[in-house]
Amino acid sequence: MYFRIGKVSKLIFPGYGFCKKCNTTWNLVRIKDVAYSEDGGCFHLCEKCWKESSQEERIEYYLSTERYRRSKTEIETLIKNIVSH
């Protein structure tokens, strides 16, 4: 069972990563993984927040971190995969 409880989850479960939109820790929600290459992917939104977000919002949440970590090709693949979901 999965619950979005927001920032309070960070206090209850310190050290866990969290959804960038609802701030609920990953142990309480399902991740939405998006590939940036054949060998890798990333997750910045939970499935519920993914479904509630527009394409533009999804791209911004994922690029807010990944634009500094990935190559141009990986960023292009990431955006393509966000748009195709």
C-alpha positions as a LaTeX table, in Angstrom:
\begin{tabular}{lrrr}
\hline
Residue & $x$ (\AA) & $y$ (\AA) & $z$ (\AA) \\
\hline
Met1 & 0.00 & 0.00 & 0.00 \\
Tyr2 & 1.31 & 3.46 & $-0.88$ \\
Phe3 & 0.60 & 6.79 & 0.80 \\
Arg4 & 1.54 & 10.33 & $-0.14$ \\
Ile5 & 2.05 & 12.15 & 3.15 \\
Gly6 & 4.51 & 14.80 & 2.05 \\
Lys7 & 7.34 & 16.35 & 4.02 \\
Val8 & 6.39 & 14.66 & 7.30 \\
Ser9 & 7.65 & 11.40 & 5.76 \\
Lys10 & 11.16 & 12.89 & 5.70 \\
Leu11 & 10.99 & 13.29 & 9.47 \\
Ile12 & 9.71 & 9.75 & 10.00 \\
Phe13 & 12.10 & 8.17 & 7.47 \\
Pro14 & 15.27 & 10.30 & 7.40 \\
Gly15 & 17.79 & 9.33 & 4.76 \\
Tyr16 & 15.29 & 8.23 & 2.13 \\
Gly17 & 15.02 & 10.00 & $-1.21$ \\
Phe18 & 11.68 & 11.54 & $-2.07$ \\
Cys19 & 9.30 & 12.59 & $-4.84$ \\
Lys20 & 10.23 & 16.09 & $-6.01$ \\
Lys21 & 6.57 & 17.14 & $-6.26$ \\
Cys22 & 4.78 & 15.73 & $-3.19$ \\
Asn23 & 7.93 & 15.31 & $-1.02$ \\
Thr24 & 6.89 & 11.82 & 0.13 \\
Thr25 & 9.78 & 9.40 & 0.71 \\
Trp26 & 10.28 & 6.55 & $-1.77$ \\
Asn27 & 9.46 & 3.84 & 0.75 \\
Leu28 & 5.86 & 5.12 & 0.83 \\
Val29 & 5.18 & 5.67 & $-2.88$ \\
Arg30 & 5.86 & 3.96 & $-6.21$ \\
Ile31 & 8.58 & 5.55 & $-8.33$ \\
Lys32 & 8.13 & 6.57 & $-11.96$ \\
Asp33 & 11.39 & 5.55 & $-13.61$ \\
Val34 & 12.31 & 7.14 & $-16.95$ \\
Ala35 & 15.22 & 5.86 & $-19.05$ \\
Tyr36 & 17.93 & 8.23 & $-20.26$ \\
Ser37 & 19.93 & 5.43 & $-21.92$ \\
Glu38 & 19.78 & 1.69 & $-22.50$ \\
Asp39 & 21.63 & 1.17 & $-19.25$ \\
Gly40 & 20.19 & 3.82 & $-16.97$ \\
Gly41 & 17.18 & 5.70 & $-15.78$ \\
Cys42 & 16.16 & 8.13 & $-13.09$ \\
Phe43 & 13.14 & 8.85 & $-10.96$ \\
His44 & 12.08 & 12.20 & $-9.57$ \\
Leu45 & 8.29 & 11.75 & $-9.38$ \\
Cys46 & 6.07 & 9.13 & $-7.83$ \\
Glu47 & 3.51 & 7.47 & $-10.10$ \\
Lys48 & 0.60 & 9.53 & $-8.74$ \\
Cys49 & 2.41 & 12.84 & $-9.18$ \\
Trp50 & 3.47 & 11.73 & $-12.68$ \\
Lys51 & $-0.17$ & 11.13 & $-13.61$ \\
Glu52 & $-1.24$ & 14.49 & $-12.15$ \\
Ser53 & 1.49 & 16.50 & $-13.91$ \\
Ser54 & 1.47 & 17.98 & $-17.38$ \\
Gln55 & 4.18 & 17.00 & $-19.87$ \\
Glu56 & 5.91 & 20.34 & $-19.31$ \\
Glu57 & 5.90 & 19.84 & $-15.52$ \\
Arg58 & 7.29 & 16.31 & $-15.88$ \\
Ile59 & 10.13 & 17.53 & $-18.08$ \\
Glu60 & 10.99 & 20.30 & $-15.62$ \\
Tyr61 & 11.03 & 17.97 & $-12.59$ \\
Tyr62 & 13.33 & 15.50 & $-14.35$ \\
Leu63 & 15.60 & 18.09 & $-15.93$ \\
Ser64 & 15.92 & 20.13 & $-12.73$ \\
Thr65 & 18.55 & 17.63 & $-11.60$ \\
Glu66 & 19.49 & 15.57 & $-14.64$ \\
Arg67 & 20.54 & 18.48 & $-16.89$ \\
Tyr68 & 23.68 & 18.77 & $-14.76$ \\
Arg69 & 24.44 & 15.05 & $-14.63$ \\
Arg70 & 23.78 & 13.76 & $-18.14$ \\
Ser71 & 25.16 & 14.17 & $-21.63$ \\
Lys72 & 23.20 & 15.98 & $-24.35$ \\
Thr73 & 22.26 & 12.61 & $-25.89$ \\
Glu74 & 21.01 & 11.29 & $-22.55$ \\
Ile75 & 18.94 & 14.46 & $-22.00$ \\
Glu76 & 17.40 & 14.12 & $-25.47$ \\
Thr77 & 16.54 & 10.45 & $-24.73$ \\
Leu78 & 15.10 & 11.39 & $-21.35$ \\
Ile79 & 12.83 & 14.06 & $-22.87$ \\
Lys80 & 11.74 & 11.68 & $-25.66$ \\
Asn81 & 10.81 & 9.04 & $-23.07$ \\
Ile82 & 8.91 & 11.53 & $-20.91$ \\
Val83 & 6.91 & 12.72 & $-23.91$ \\
Ser84 & 6.16 & 9.17 & $-25.11$ \\
His85 & 4.67 & 8.00 & $-21.78$ \\
\hline
\end{tabular}
